[in-house]
Amino acid sequence: MLFEGIAWAQAAGAQQGSEASTLLQMAPIVGIIAIFYFLLIRPQTQKAKEHAKMLKDLKRNDEVVTTGGIVGRITELGDKLVTVEIAPNVRVRVERPQIASISAYGKAPGKKDKE
């Protein structure tokens, strides 16, 4: 019984000033979360939005690069699939999200497409 009273007295003394120390202990964690958000999460979501807009704005005869590195010209567009001509009379069907970018390969400035 004597030891229980001492234990309660020690526990009560440890709580003094704990609010300020708790806030100080949480500050670095909050800072790290903010850094992760601004350096990793936010740029990734912005890039995903730009990619979605690019996929929505695709049109026929755009020169594109797929995620596999295949470069070709769009011949047909569907809701989910895109037909890409990678050589004369060689066409492959690619899922729309697999198009990485619209490319400028093979396009000289000032020249018009013959198609």
N, CA, C and O atoms as a GROMACS GRO file, in nm:
protein
  460
    1MET      N    1   0.081  -0.118   0.000
    1MET     CA    2   0.000   0.000   0.000
    1MET      C    3   0.086   0.125   0.000
    1MET      O    4   0.052   0.225  -0.064
    2LEU      N    5   0.193   0.120   0.068
    2LEU     CA    6   0.280   0.237   0.075
    2LEU      C    7   0.338   0.268  -0.062
    2LEU      O    8   0.353   0.385  -0.099
    3PHE      N    9   0.371   0.165  -0.135
    3PHE     CA   10   0.431   0.186  -0.267
    3PHE      C   11   0.332   0.239  -0.369
    3PHE      O   12   0.370   0.310  -0.462
    4GLU      N   13   0.205   0.206  -0.354
    4GLU     CA   14   0.103   0.257  -0.446
    4GLU      C   15   0.089   0.407  -0.435
    4GLU      O   16   0.075   0.476  -0.536
    5GLY      N   17   0.093   0.459  -0.316
    5GLY     CA   18   0.085   0.604  -0.295
    5GLY      C   19   0.203   0.676  -0.358
    5GLY      O   20   0.187   0.785  -0.414
    6ILE      N   21   0.321   0.617  -0.348
    6ILE     CA   22   0.440   0.678  -0.408
    6ILE      C   23   0.428   0.677  -0.560
    6ILE      O   24   0.464   0.774  -0.627
    7ALA      N   25   0.379   0.568  -0.615
    7ALA     CA   26   0.363   0.558  -0.761
    7ALA      C   27   0.265   0.662  -0.812
    7ALA      O   28   0.289   0.723  -0.915
    8TRP      N   29   0.155   0.682  -0.740
    8TRP     CA   30   0.057   0.784  -0.782
    8TRP      C   31   0.118   0.923  -0.772
    8TRP      O   32   0.090   1.008  -0.856
    9ALA      N   33   0.197   0.948  -0.672
    9ALA     CA   34   0.258   1.080  -0.656
    9ALA      C   35   0.358   1.108  -0.768
    9ALA      O   36   0.365   1.220  -0.817
   10GLN      N   37   0.433   1.009  -0.809
   10GLN     CA   38   0.528   1.026  -0.918
   10GLN      C   39   0.457   1.047  -1.051
   10GLN      O   40   0.501   1.129  -1.132
   11ALA      N   41   0.350   0.978  -1.074
   11ALA     CA   42   0.275   0.992  -1.200
   11ALA      C   43   0.211   1.130  -1.208
   11ALA      O   44   0.207   1.188  -1.317
   12ALA      N   45   0.162   1.182  -1.099
   12ALA     CA   46   0.099   1.314  -1.100
   12ALA      C   47   0.202   1.423  -1.126
   12ALA      O   48   0.171   1.521  -1.193
   13GLY      N   49   0.322   1.408  -1.076
   13GLY     CA   50   0.425   1.509  -1.097
   13GLY      C   51   0.474   1.512  -1.242
   13GLY      O   52   0.521   1.616  -1.287
   14ALA      N   53   0.464   1.404  -1.313
   14ALA     CA   54   0.512   1.398  -1.452
   14ALA      C   55   0.420   1.472  -1.547
   14ALA      O   56   0.462   1.502  -1.659
   15GLN      N   57   0.298   1.501  -1.508
   15GLN     CA   58   0.204   1.565  -1.598
   15GLN      C   59   0.219   1.716  -1.603
   15GLN      O   60   0.158   1.780  -1.689
   16GLN      N   61   0.295   1.775  -1.517
   16GLN     CA   62   0.309   1.920  -1.517
   16GLN      C   63   0.388   1.963  -1.640
   16GLN      O   64   0.497   1.910  -1.666
   17GLY      N   65   0.334   2.059  -1.716
   17GLY     CA   66   0.402   2.111  -1.834
   17GLY      C   67   0.402   2.016  -1.952
   17GLY      O   68   0.480   2.033  -2.045
   18SER      N   69   0.317   1.916  -1.950
   18SER     CA   70   0.319   1.818  -2.057
   18SER      C   71   0.253   1.869  -2.185
   18SER      O   72   0.282   1.818  -2.293
   19GLU      N   73   0.165   1.968  -2.175
   19GLU     CA   74   0.100   2.021  -2.296
   19GLU      C   75   0.201   2.087  -2.388
   19GLU      O   76   0.199   2.064  -2.509
   20ALA      N   77   0.288   2.167  -2.333
   20ALA     CA   78   0.389   2.235  -2.414
   20ALA      C   79   0.488   2.136  -2.473
   20ALA      O   80   0.526   2.147  -2.590
   21SER      N   81   0.530   2.039  -2.394
   21SER     CA   82   0.626   1.941  -2.445
   21SER      C   83   0.563   1.852  -2.551
   21SER      O   84   0.631   1.810  -2.644
   22THR      N   85   0.434   1.822  -2.538
   22THR     CA   86   0.367   1.742  -2.640
   22THR      C   87   0.362   1.816  -2.772
   22THR      O   88   0.385   1.758  -2.878
   23LEU      N   89   0.332   1.946  -2.767
   23LEU     CA   90   0.329   2.026  -2.890
   23LEU      C   91   0.468   2.034  -2.953
   23LEU      O   92   0.481   2.027  -3.075
   24LEU      N   93   0.569   2.049  -2.871
   24LEU     CA   94   0.706   2.055  -2.923
   24LEU      C   95   0.749   1.922  -2.983
   24LEU      O   96   0.824   1.919  -3.081
   25GLN      N   97   0.702   1.812  -2.927
   25GLN     CA   98   0.735   1.681  -2.981
   25GLN      C   99   0.663   1.654  -3.112
   25GLN      O  100   0.715   1.583  -3.199
   26MET      N  101   0.544   1.710  -3.128
   26MET     CA  102   0.467   1.686  -3.250
   26MET      C  103   0.508   1.779  -3.364
   26MET      O  104   0.480   1.749  -3.480
   27ALA      N  105   0.573   1.891  -3.334
   27ALA     CA  106   0.610   1.988  -3.437
   27ALA      C  107   0.698   1.928  -3.547
   27ALA      O  108   0.669   1.952  -3.664
   28PRO      N  109   0.802   1.852  -3.517
   28PRO     CA  110   0.882   1.794  -3.625
   28PRO      C  111   0.803   1.696  -3.712
   28PRO      O  112   0.823   1.689  -3.833
   29ILE      N  113   0.713   1.621  -3.651
   29ILE     CA  114   0.632   1.526  -3.727
   29ILE      C  115   0.540   1.600  -3.824
   29ILE      O  116   0.527   1.561  -3.940
   30VAL      N  117   0.478   1.706  -3.776
   30VAL     CA  118   0.391   1.787  -3.862
   30VAL      C  119   0.473   1.850  -3.973
   30VAL      O  120   0.428   1.857  -4.088
   31GLY      N  121   0.593   1.896  -3.941
   31GLY     CA  122   0.681   1.954  -4.042
   31GLY      C  123   0.720   1.854  -4.149
   31GLY      O  124   0.722   1.887  -4.268
   32ILE      N  125   0.751   1.732  -4.109
   32ILE     CA  126   0.788   1.628  -4.205
   32ILE      C  127   0.670   1.594  -4.295
   32ILE      O  128   0.687   1.574  -4.415
   33ILE      N  129   0.551   1.587  -4.239
   33ILE     CA  130   0.431   1.560  -4.320
   33ILE      C  131   0.409   1.672  -4.421
   33ILE      O  132   0.375   1.645  -4.536
   34ALA      N  133   0.429   1.796  -4.380
   34ALA     CA  134   0.414   1.910  -4.472
   34ALA      C  135   0.517   1.903  -4.584
   34ALA      O  136   0.485   1.930  -4.700
   35ILE      N  137   0.640   1.868  -4.550
   35ILE     CA  138   0.745   1.856  -4.653
   35ILE      C  139   0.710   1.745  -4.751
   35ILE      O  140   0.723   1.764  -4.872
   36PHE      N  141   0.665   1.630  -4.703
   36PHE     CA  142   0.624   1.521  -4.791
   36PHE      C  143   0.512   1.566  -4.884
   36PHE      O  144   0.513   1.534  -5.003
   37TYR      N  145   0.416   1.640  -4.831
   37TYR     CA  146   0.305   1.684  -4.914
   37TYR      C  147   0.353   1.775  -5.025
   37TYR      O  148   0.319   1.754  -5.141
   38PHE      N  149   0.432   1.877  -4.991
   38PHE     CA  150   0.472   1.975  -5.092
   38PHE      C  151   0.580   1.925  -5.186
   38PHE      O  152   0.589   1.973  -5.299
   39LEU      N  153   0.662   1.830  -5.144
   39LEU     CA  154   0.769   1.781  -5.231
   39LEU      C  155   0.732   1.655  -5.307
   39LEU      O  156   0.788   1.630  -5.414
   40LEU      N  157   0.640   1.574  -5.256
   40LEU     CA  158   0.609   1.447  -5.321
   40LEU      C  159   0.465   1.435  -5.369
   40LEU      O  160   0.441   1.408  -5.487
   41ILE      N  161   0.371   1.455  -5.281
   41ILE     CA  162   0.231   1.426  -5.314
   41ILE      C  163   0.173   1.530  -5.408
   41ILE      O  164   0.112   1.493  -5.509
   42ARG      N  165   0.189   1.657  -5.380
   42ARG     CA  166   0.129   1.763  -5.462
   42ARG      C  167   0.182   1.762  -5.606
   42ARG      O  168   0.101   1.769  -5.699
   43PRO      N  169   0.314   1.754  -5.629
   43PRO     CA  170   0.361   1.750  -5.768
   43PRO      C  171   0.312   1.627  -5.843
   43PRO      O  172   0.285   1.634  -5.963
   44GLN      N  173   0.300   1.515  -5.774
   44GLN     CA  174   0.252   1.393  -5.839
   44GLN      C  175   0.107   1.407  -5.882
   44GLN      O  176   0.071   1.362  -5.991
   45THR      N  177   0.023   1.467  -5.799
   45THR     CA  178  -0.118   1.485  -5.837
   45THR      C  179  -0.131   1.585  -5.951
   45THR      O  180  -0.216   1.569  -6.038
   46GLN      N  181  -0.047   1.689  -5.951
   46GLN     CA  182  -0.050   1.785  -6.062
   46GLN      C  183  -0.008   1.719  -6.192
   46GLN      O  184  -0.067   1.745  -6.297
   47LYS      N  185   0.094   1.633  -6.187
   47LYS     CA  186   0.139   1.562  -6.307
   47LYS      C  187   0.031   1.466  -6.356
   47LYS      O  188   0.011   1.453  -6.477
   48ALA      N  189  -0.039   1.401  -6.265
   48ALA     CA  190  -0.148   1.310  -6.304
   48ALA      C  191  -0.262   1.388  -6.371
   48ALA      O  192  -0.321   1.339  -6.467
   49LYS      N  193  -0.293   1.507  -6.321
   49LYS     CA  194  -0.396   1.589  -6.384
   49LYS      C  195  -0.356   1.632  -6.524
   49LYS      O  196  -0.437   1.630  -6.616
   50GLU      N  197  -0.228   1.671  -6.542
   50GLU     CA  198  -0.179   1.710  -6.674
   50GLU      C  199  -0.185   1.592  -6.771
   50GLU      O  200  -0.222   1.610  -6.887
   51HIS      N  201  -0.149   1.472  -6.724
   51HIS     CA  202  -0.153   1.353  -6.810
   51HIS      C  203  -0.296   1.320  -6.850
   51HIS      O  204  -0.322   1.285  -6.965
   52ALA      N  205  -0.390   1.332  -6.756
   52ALA     CA  206  -0.531   1.306  -6.788
   52ALA      C  207  -0.583   1.407  -6.890
   52ALA      O  208  -0.659   1.370  -6.979
   53LYS      N  209  -0.542   1.532  -6.877
   53LYS     CA  210  -0.584   1.635  -6.974
   53LYS      C  211  -0.524   1.605  -7.111
   53LYS      O  212  -0.592   1.620  -7.213
   54MET      N  213  -0.397   1.563  -7.115
   54MET     CA  214  -0.333   1.529  -7.241
   54MET      C  215  -0.404   1.412  -7.308
   54MET      O  216  -0.424   1.413  -7.430
   55LEU      N  217  -0.444   1.312  -7.231
   55LEU     CA  218  -0.515   1.196  -7.287
   55LEU      C  219  -0.651   1.237  -7.341
   55LEU      O  220  -0.696   1.185  -7.443
   56LYS      N  221  -0.717   1.330  -7.274
   56LYS     CA  222  -0.848   1.377  -7.318
   56LYS      C  223  -0.836   1.457  -7.447
   56LYS      O  224  -0.926   1.453  -7.531
   57ASP      N  225  -0.726   1.530  -7.464
   57ASP     CA  226  -0.708   1.618  -7.579
   57ASP      C  227  -0.642   1.550  -7.698
   57ASP      O  228  -0.611   1.618  -7.796
   58LEU      N  229  -0.621   1.419  -7.694
   58LEU     CA  230  -0.560   1.350  -7.808
   58LEU      C  231  -0.649   1.363  -7.930
   58LEU      O  232  -0.771   1.363  -7.921
   59LYS      N  233  -0.583   1.373  -8.046
   59LYS     CA  234  -0.659   1.378  -8.171
   59LYS      C  235  -0.585   1.299  -8.278
   59LYS      O  236  -0.469   1.261  -8.261
   60ARG      N  237  -0.653   1.276  -8.386
   60ARG     CA  238  -0.598   1.198  -8.497
   60ARG      C  239  -0.475   1.270  -8.553
   60ARG      O  240  -0.470   1.393  -8.555
   61ASN      N  241  -0.377   1.193  -8.597
   61ASN     CA  242  -0.250   1.238  -8.654
   61ASN      C  243  -0.154   1.300  -8.552
   61ASN      O  244  -0.052   1.356  -8.591
   62ASP      N  245  -0.184   1.290  -8.423
   62ASP     CA  246  -0.086   1.332  -8.322
   62ASP      C  247   0.025   1.228  -8.318
   62ASP      O  248  -0.001   1.108  -8.325
   63GLU      N  249   0.148   1.274  -8.308
   63GLU     CA  250   0.261   1.184  -8.292
   63GLU      C  251   0.279   1.161  -8.142
   63GLU      O  252   0.296   1.256  -8.066
   64VAL      N  253   0.276   1.035  -8.099
   64VAL     CA  254   0.278   1.003  -7.956
   64VAL      C  255   0.390   0.905  -7.923
   64VAL      O  256   0.442   0.835  -8.010
   65VAL      N  257   0.424   0.901  -7.796
   65VAL     CA  258   0.519   0.803  -7.742
   65VAL      C  259   0.445   0.724  -7.636
   65VAL      O  260   0.382   0.782  -7.548
   66THR      N  261   0.451   0.591  -7.645
   66THR     CA  262   0.386   0.507  -7.544
   66THR      C  263   0.479   0.488  -7.426
   66THR      O  264   0.597   0.524  -7.431
   67THR      N  265   0.426   0.430  -7.318
   67THR     CA  266   0.510   0.405  -7.201
   67THR      C  267   0.617   0.301  -7.231
   67THR      O  268   0.718   0.295  -7.160
   68GLY      N  269   0.597   0.220  -7.333
   68GLY     CA  270   0.698   0.123  -7.374
   68GLY      C  271   0.804   0.181  -7.466
   68GLY      O  272   0.898   0.111  -7.502
   69GLY      N  273   0.789   0.308  -7.504
   69GLY     CA  274   0.888   0.373  -7.588
   69GLY      C  275   0.858   0.368  -7.736
   69GLY      O  276   0.940   0.411  -7.817
   70ILE      N  277   0.742   0.317  -7.774
   70ILE     CA  278   0.705   0.310  -7.916
   70ILE      C  279   0.655   0.446  -7.960
   70ILE      O  280   0.571   0.508  -7.896
   71VAL      N  281   0.710   0.492  -8.073
   71VAL     CA  282   0.672   0.621  -8.129
   71VAL      C  283   0.587   0.595  -8.252
   71VAL      O  284   0.624   0.514  -8.337
   72GLY      N  285   0.474   0.664  -8.261
   72GLY     CA  286   0.387   0.646  -8.377
   72GLY      C  287   0.286   0.757  -8.388
   72GLY      O  288   0.282   0.849  -8.307
   73ARG      N  289   0.204   0.746  -8.492
   73ARG     CA  290   0.102   0.848  -8.520
   73ARG      C  291  -0.035   0.786  -8.497
   73ARG      O  292  -0.062   0.674  -8.539
   74ILE      N  293  -0.123   0.860  -8.430
   74ILE     CA  294  -0.257   0.812  -8.400
   74ILE      C  295  -0.339   0.809  -8.528
   74ILE      O  296  -0.346   0.908  -8.601
   75THR      N  297  -0.401   0.692  -8.556
   75THR     CA  298  -0.488   0.681  -8.673
   75THR      C  299  -0.634   0.670  -8.634
   75THR      O  300  -0.721   0.718  -8.707
   76GLU      N  301  -0.662   0.608  -8.519
   76GLU     CA  302  -0.801   0.596  -8.472
   76GLU      C  303  -0.804   0.617  -8.321
   76GLU      O  304  -0.711   0.578  -8.249
   77LEU      N  305  -0.912   0.679  -8.276
   77LEU     CA  306  -0.931   0.702  -8.133
   77LEU      C  307  -1.058   0.634  -8.086
   77LEU      O  308  -1.162   0.644  -8.152
   78GLY      N  309  -1.050   0.567  -7.974
   78GLY     CA  310  -1.168   0.509  -7.910
   78GLY      C  311  -1.174   0.558  -7.766
   78GLY      O  312  -1.088   0.634  -7.721
   79ASP      N  313  -1.276   0.512  -7.695
   79ASP     CA  314  -1.286   0.553  -7.555
   79ASP      C  315  -1.172   0.496  -7.471
   79ASP      O  316  -1.116   0.566  -7.387
   80LYS      N  317  -1.138   0.370  -7.494
   80LYS     CA  318  -1.034   0.305  -7.415
   80LYS      C  319  -0.910   0.270  -7.495
   80LYS      O  320  -0.801   0.262  -7.439
   81LEU      N  321  -0.925   0.250  -7.626
   81LEU     CA  322  -0.813   0.208  -7.710
   81LEU      C  323  -0.781   0.314  -7.815
   81LEU      O  324  -0.869   0.386  -7.862
   82VAL      N  325  -0.653   0.320  -7.850
   82VAL     CA  326  -0.605   0.411  -7.954
   82VAL      C  327  -0.525   0.326  -8.052
   82VAL      O  328  -0.444   0.243  -8.011
   83THR      N  329  -0.548   0.346  -8.182
   83THR     CA  330  -0.470   0.277  -8.283
   83THR      C  331  -0.356   0.368  -8.326
   83THR      O  332  -0.378   0.482  -8.367
   84VAL      N  333  -0.234   0.316  -8.314
   84VAL     CA  334  -0.114   0.394  -8.345
   84VAL      C  335  -0.041   0.327  -8.461
   84VAL      O  336  -0.014   0.207  -8.457
   85GLU      N  337  -0.010   0.405  -8.564
   85GLU     CA  338   0.066   0.354  -8.678
   85GLU      C  339   0.213   0.379  -8.648
   85GLU      O  340   0.256   0.493  -8.636
   86ILE      N  341   0.291   0.269  -8.638
   86ILE     CA  342   0.431   0.281  -8.601
   86ILE      C  343   0.524   0.272  -8.722
   86ILE      O  344   0.642   0.307  -8.713
   87ALA      N  345   0.472   0.225  -8.834
   87ALA     CA  346   0.543   0.218  -8.961
   87ALA      C  347   0.435   0.215  -9.069
   87ALA      O  348   0.318   0.194  -9.037
   88PRO      N  349   0.471   0.235  -9.196
   88PRO     CA  350   0.368   0.228  -9.300
   88PRO      C  351   0.294   0.094  -9.296
   88PRO      O  352   0.355  -0.012  -9.305
   89ASN      N  353   0.163   0.101  -9.283
   89ASN     CA  354   0.074  -0.015  -9.277
   89ASN      C  355   0.100  -0.108  -9.159
   89ASN      O  356   0.064  -0.225  -9.164
   90VAL      N  357   0.161  -0.059  -9.053
   90VAL     CA  358   0.181  -0.136  -8.930
   90VAL      C  359   0.113  -0.058  -8.819
   90VAL      O  360   0.158   0.050  -8.779
   91ARG      N  361   0.003  -0.114  -8.769
   91ARG     CA  362  -0.075  -0.045  -8.667
   91ARG      C  363  -0.086  -0.132  -8.543
   91ARG      O  364  -0.103  -0.254  -8.552
   92VAL      N  365  -0.076  -0.068  -8.428
   92VAL     CA  366  -0.093  -0.138  -8.301
   92VAL      C  367  -0.201  -0.066  -8.222
   92VAL      O  368  -0.217   0.056  -8.230
   93ARG      N  369  -0.275  -0.145  -8.146
   93ARG     CA  370  -0.378  -0.087  -8.059
   93ARG      C  371  -0.318  -0.076  -7.919
   93ARG      O  372  -0.260  -0.171  -7.867
   94VAL      N  373  -0.334   0.041  -7.861
   94VAL     CA  374  -0.276   0.071  -7.731
   94VAL      C  375  -0.386   0.126  -7.642
   94VAL      O  376  -0.471   0.202  -7.687
   95GLU      N  377  -0.384   0.089  -7.514
   95GLU     CA  378  -0.478   0.149  -7.421
   95GLU      C  379  -0.442   0.296  -7.402
   95GLU      O  380  -0.325   0.332  -7.399
   96ARG      N  381  -0.542   0.378  -7.391
   96ARG     CA  382  -0.523   0.523  -7.381
   96ARG      C  383  -0.427   0.564  -7.268
   96ARG      O  384  -0.340   0.647  -7.291
   97PRO      N  385  -0.439   0.507  -7.146
   97PRO     CA  386  -0.348   0.550  -7.038
   97PRO      C  387  -0.201   0.514  -7.063
   97PRO      O  388  -0.113   0.567  -6.996
   98GLN      N  389  -0.174   0.425  -7.160
   98GLN     CA  390  -0.036   0.385  -7.188
   98GLN      C  391   0.036   0.483  -7.280
   98GLN      O  392   0.154   0.463  -7.311
   99ILE      N  393  -0.032   0.588  -7.323
   99ILE     CA  394   0.034   0.691  -7.402
   99ILE      C  395   0.100   0.787  -7.304
   99ILE      O  396   0.034   0.850  -7.221
  100ALA      N  397   0.233   0.795  -7.314
  100ALA     CA  398   0.309   0.875  -7.217
  100ALA      C  399   0.309   1.023  -7.252
  100ALA      O  400   0.296   1.107  -7.164
  101SER      N  401   0.323   1.054  -7.381
  101SER     CA  402   0.330   1.196  -7.418
  101SER      C  403   0.302   1.214  -7.566
  101SER      O  404   0.308   1.120  -7.645
  102ILE      N  405   0.271   1.338  -7.600
  102ILE     CA  406   0.262   1.376  -7.741
  102ILE      C  407   0.401   1.420  -7.780
  102ILE      O  408   0.463   1.503  -7.712
  103SER      N  409   0.451   1.364  -7.888
  103SER     CA  410   0.590   1.382  -7.925
  103SER      C  411   0.607   1.481  -8.038
  103SER      O  412   0.514   1.508  -8.114
  104ALA      N  413   0.726   1.534  -8.047
  104ALA     CA  414   0.761   1.621  -8.160
  104ALA      C  415   0.860   1.549  -8.252
  104ALA      O  416   0.917   1.613  -8.341
  105TYR      N  417   0.882   1.417  -8.232
  105TYR     CA  418   0.974   1.342  -8.318
  105TYR      C  419   0.923   1.343  -8.461
  105TYR      O  420   0.804   1.325  -8.484
  106GLY      N  421   1.011   1.364  -8.554
  106GLY     CA  422   0.974   1.356  -8.694
  106GLY      C  423   0.900   1.478  -8.746
  106GLY      O  424   0.862   1.480  -8.863
  107LYS      N  425   0.878   1.577  -8.664
  107LYS     CA  426   0.808   1.697  -8.710
  107LYS      C  427   0.910   1.810  -8.720
  107LYS      O  428   0.961   1.858  -8.619
  108ALA      N  429   0.938   1.850  -8.842
  108ALA     CA  430   1.030   1.962  -8.862
  108ALA      C  431   0.950   2.091  -8.854
  108ALA      O  432   0.837   2.095  -8.902
  109PRO      N  433   1.004   2.194  -8.795
  109PRO     CA  434   0.929   2.320  -8.786
  109PRO      C  435   0.899   2.375  -8.926
  109PRO      O  436   0.987   2.380  -9.012
  110GLY      N  437   0.778   2.417  -8.946
  110GLY     CA  438   0.738   2.478  -9.072
  110GLY      C  439   0.688   2.379  -9.175
  110GLY      O  440   0.630   2.421  -9.276
  111LYS      N  441   0.706   2.250  -9.156
  111LYS     CA  442   0.658   2.151  -9.252
  111LYS      C  443   0.518   2.106  -9.214
  111LYS      O  444   0.486   2.095  -9.096
  112LYS      N  445   0.436   2.082  -9.313
  112LYS     CA  446   0.299   2.035  -9.291
  112LYS      C  447   0.295   1.884  -9.314
  112LYS      O  448   0.373   1.830  -9.392
  113ASP      N  449   0.204   1.816  -9.244
  113ASP     CA  450   0.183   1.674  -9.265
  113ASP      C  451   0.115   1.652  -9.399
  113ASP      O  452   0.029   1.730  -9.438
  114LYS      N  453   0.153   1.545  -9.470
  114LYS     CA  454   0.096   1.516  -9.602
  114LYS      C  455  -0.041   1.453  -9.593
  114LYS      O  456  -0.116   1.453  -9.691
  115GLU      N  457  -0.077   1.398  -9.476
  115GLU     CA  458  -0.205   1.328  -9.463
  115GLU      C  459  -0.320   1.421  -9.456
  115GLU      O  460  -0.434   1.377  -9.445
   0.00000   0.00000   0.00000
